[in-house]
Amino acid sequence: PSSSTVVAVFSELVDRNIRVNAITLGPADKAATRQALNRFSTTWYLLNGLALRRLGETAVVVNLAKLLASDEAAWITGSTFRVDGDNTLLPG
């Protein structure tokens, strides 16, 4: 979801003390992703388009989701977290 969507939903729920955040994902190191990359021989191009030069790990996303759902993140709301290897750092 876009940041504006998160803020809109947050605005609707803030009076009920409901926190709203979003996690956007990049390519993860899953069997289906690897199969597609190997099938189309695009692994090198994809990884070179990511600042970290590797696929993401689902555990990172799960841990972020757990944190955001916990009381430890009680002050975090209305935010979008990109978990994508930060491919926006690299020139187009």
N, C-alpha and C positions, 0 to 999 in steps of 0.2 A: 504493500500500500504506500501511497505517497505521504509525505509529511503532512500535507494539508488534510488528508483523510484522517490521519491519526489525531490531529488537532481538533478536527470537527467532531469526531467521536468522543474525544476527551472532553470537549466543551459540553456535550450532552450528558455526560456521566459524572462530571466533577462534583456536582451537588450531592451525589449519592456516595461520595468518597470512594469511587471506583477508579483505579488507575488504568490508563490505557497506554500501551507501548507497542511497537511493531519491530519485527526482526526481518530484514530482507537478506536473501541468501545469494551467494555466488555458487559456482560449481563445487560440489562436494565429492569426496573420494568414495564413491559408491560403485557397486558392480555395474549398474545401468549406465552411469556416467562413463566409466572406463570402457565399457562395451561400445558406446556411441562414439567416443573419441577414437578408439582403435578402428572402428568400422569406417570412419571418415578420414582417418589419418590426420586429425587436427590437434593432437595432444600438444605438439611443440608450439603451435600458434596460440592455443588457449593459454598454456602456462606462461608463455612470454608476454601475454597480455595482462598478467597478474603481477602486482608488485612483489609478492612473496614467492612467485615462481613455483607454486604447488597448489594442489587441490585442497579444499577445506576439509575439516574433519567434523563429522556430525556431533561428536562429543562437545565441541566448542559451542555449537548452537544450543545443545541441550543444557549445558552449564549456564549459558546466558539466560535462557528461558527460566531455569530454576531460580536464578538470582532475581530476575525481574518479578517473579511470582512470590518471592519471599518477603518477609518483614524487613530484611536488610536493605531492600530497595524501596522502602516506604516513601521516599522523597523523590523517586524517579517516576515521572509520568509525562505523557504527551510527547514522547521521543520515538524516533526511528533509529534503530541500530543496524548498520550495514555490516554483514559478516560475509565478505566477498573477496578477501585477498587484496583489497584496496586497489582495484584496477583503475580507479579514477586518478591515481597519482601519476600514471604513465601517460606520456603524450600520445594522442590519437593515432 
